[in-house]
Amino acid sequence: MKLHGSMEINNDELYIGGVSCLKMVEEYKTPLYVFDEELIRKNCRDYRKYFKVDENKNRVAYAGKAFLPGYMCRLIKEENMCLDVVSGGELYTAYKSGFPMENIFFHGNNKTKEEVEMGVKYGVGKFVVDNFYELELLEDVCEKEDKIQEIYFRITPGIEAHTHEYIKTGQIDSKFGFALVNGDLYNAIEKLKNYSRVKLVGLHAHIGSQIFDEEPFLDEVDIMMKLVKEIKEKYNIELTDVDLGGGVGVYYTDEDKPKTIKEFCSAIIDRAEKTCSNLGIEVPKLIIEPGRSIIANAGSTLYTIGSIKDIKDVRVYVSVDGGMTDNIRPSLYHAGYECSIVNKMNKNVENEVTIAGKCCESGDILINNVSISEIESGDTLITTSTGAYGYSMASNYNKIQKPAVIAVKDGEITPVCRRQTYEDVISLEL
Ligand SMILES: *Cc1c(COP(=O)(O)O)cnc(C)c1O
């Protein structure tokens, strides 16, 4: 198991942020999400530095959907970052935590009227407009509220990249954004002539997630910059902002070979400068929207091992007190993870087992065929890199309570979310 951030081993025992994992479990029970605050902050600072936020007035917006309790909103604010939200619920979380509304980008392919009203009233910085329906809704709401709203158009650039696959198709089969190839982007720009409340200032695209290659991002830069030039020439609209979305890949297992934040950011900035110089245009303000690459490696999950079922010549099932309710990614996309026993870190790894969750689904397997040290029931198991799309995708399936969340730093624990009680679980029932 790879150690991330502040993880260290003392006498066979794993520590994160200077706190022993066994101590966390004693105090907060399991399952428990643990966040390494120093690593989150380091990732934010690396992004700001290498994406030239201060130097070039570029912006880094954390994609809240990866993990967004009030704690994260406050941390992101302290680190002078912007924030992406995709729903009224995320917007409300940010609002309640005192996050500056002008630094919010409001995404989503089907914002409801209620959400549009909420965004306009709160005064979010930018609406990332996905479609004609939203454009009209937004104009109406702004009219009623007597406001002018800055917007980006989300486009489908015809690049799709996920992990190792990278397709350039000019494909338009996406539920997101205005397609380029069928002229929808231009139709949307034409429509703006009839509107007085929405002001187009930029373009946005998001090409996928868990991408290890720089290449698709560089292609995206080229496409976006050409559009900026074309839109200026054709419509005399000066687009000042180009938002490249998120998607930078991270390490989950040793099959993943991610680039550093520095390598990614530098490659993008260099390409933007080169392409703009070739096109004879000024480099617009660049925006990047990392979610996973800020938070994934900073989060881990602690479980208690219960049943160990040795089916001779078939498989050993090691069951933990959580599963798909706190980490849906293995069942949803066969995502891989690493694990260890927190008080046997230096013991020889000698058994191959399968880590199973406790839900009533045979697909509730956290890790298939993983090598691990000698284990017994009652041991504490850690799975690493569960910080992104773990808690934010957690459910109450089987009426299992959502776990507690803590952050650790310099030997101190900060509680982030309390564990749900059974009363919480039935609290909506009338
Ligand atoms: C999901 C998403 C992101 C973040 O993606 P990561 O893979 O977590 O970096 C950024 N922007 C938009 C529009 C998204 O939908």
The ligand as a Gaussian input file, in Angstrom:
#p B3LYP/6-31G(d) Opt

LIG

0 1
 C      -16.827000      16.322000     -12.305000
 C      -16.457000      17.640000     -12.838000
 C      -15.224000      18.206000     -12.486000
 C      -14.207000      17.515000     -11.614000
 O      -13.728000      16.339000     -12.171000
 P      -12.540000      15.538000     -11.449000
 O      -12.362000      14.340000     -12.298000
 O      -13.006000      15.212000     -10.068000
 O      -11.356000      16.448000     -11.430000
 C      -14.946000      19.480000     -12.957000
 N      -15.817000      20.155000     -13.745000
 C      -17.005000      19.627000     -14.101000
 C      -17.928000      20.412000     -14.957000
 C      -17.366000      18.359000     -13.671000
 O      -18.529000      17.838000     -14.036000

